[in-house]
Structures are given as C-alpha cells and as structure tokens.
Amino acid sequence: MLRAAIGFFIFGLVAMALGATGFAGLSLEIGRTLLYVFLILAVVSFLVSLIGGRKGKMNSFIWLAFCASAGLAVGCSSMKNESDRVLSTPSAESKAAAHQEGAANLSEVNFEKGSFVLTAGAREALKQMTDRTKNTGEVTEIKILAWSDADYPSDSRRKLSKADRDLADQRLNSIRDYVKQELAIKNIKTYNMAERPNAFARVFDTSDARTKNTFEKAGVTSSDGKSLTGNASRAIVMAMVAN
C-alpha cells in the first residue's frame, strides 16, 4: 500500500511538471488517501505490538514507516493545494464582468508573489479554456487583465508604485507571448489593472477605460466601501468569439 501511494505521488509530480494539472490532482488525491489508510494501519499495528509485548526491530520499523508516510501525506497535500492554487475558479463578479464584455469564456491565473512566470499549470489552464471556446466558434480576440501583488483599486491606495505597474505589465507580457506563440491567437488586448484610466481615456471613454470600469464596478466595493476585488497576484483571460 505504501509503495502504491508513493507511485501515485510520483505520477502526480510528473503530471504537474508536464502541465496535466487535472491528472496531477487526481493522482495526488489517491496517493494521499492510500497514505492515510496506511497511517491508520500503522498506528493499529504499533498499538497491537505494544499490547502483545513485541518490541525491538518490529516497533522501530513501524515507527519509521509511520514517520515516512506522514511526511509523504503532508507532501501530497501541499502539492495538491499547489495544483488547485494555479487553477483559480473565476469569481461571480469576474464572470458577470466578462459577460458584460461579451466574453465566451474566461480563466483566472495565479502568480507567485513578485513573479511573472507563467507556470505549466497556468499554461494548461489557458490552453483548455481556448480549446473549449474554439468548440463554440472562432476565437476572434483574447483580452488579458493583470494585477500586481496589491488589490487595486482600493480605498487605502490612490495610486500604486511603478514597481507594481511594471509587475502587472510583465505578467501581461508573459500571458500575451504564450497565447500568441503557443496558441496561435494574434488579436490580443491587454489591460494593466495596477493603474487607473487616465483623464483622456475617461473623457473619450476608450476601450481601456470601459473594460477597467466594467471590472471595477462588478464588485469593487461593498456597502461599507471596502475593496472586494481580491485579484492581487492574478490575471483574468477572456476569449471572444465571432457573433
């Protein structure tokens, strides 16, 4: 049983490295379940050996196996959480805003703090999203919105730093390059959500201003004025299809 659990754990690691996050999550979940069963049996065996008066090498082996399987269980759990973390479920607010924008499909991608690297899991999520969209029609445009590591807009911040704006730009570029080069979609619009529309954009109601305002109004503030965006370290990718 322990060997089987380790095998599923290894399969999960390999699958995650290759970007097959769905299979990775399933493998890690099975491995974790087998480890929990093994842990229970190990505890029972240890207690039986104590009651029966058997000591020495058998107890040492059981204790060692218990510690090893406990460590693997924790590892499976953390890796499963990492798999889930990459594939964020779009919020109701994001879905509502995307619908207003006319998007046929959308996906949310999480980034590590301070990073703009698009992980294998994120790449797979974007590919699956575009594949689903292509089943409903020709993908005519991709819209990408990216945040820095700070929720914005927010009551506590009138303006973010240049470092925040640059980080959001780098995340936009990472996703745009992947979509253009690997998914062969050329018509791409990007929106840096770490900066508000300027006066010109607001007066002339540009595409940048309209899209940003749509997402801000979809769930930015509650009745007491607190920020509800919750999109720090994330990006939203929308796929548009021909009418």
Secondary structure, 3 states (H helix, E strand, C coil): CHHHHHHHHHHHHHHHHHCCHHHHHHHHHHHHHHHHHHHHHHHHHHHHHHHHCCCCHHHHHHHHHHHHHHHHHHHHHHHHHHHHHHEECCCHHHHHHHHHCCCCEEEEEECCCCCCCCCHHHHHHHHHHHHHHHCCCCEEEEEEEECCCCCCCECCECCCCHHHHHHHHHHHHHHHHHHHHCCCCCCEEEEECCCCCCHHHHHCCCHHHHHHHHHHHCCCECCCCCECCCCCCEEEEEEEECC
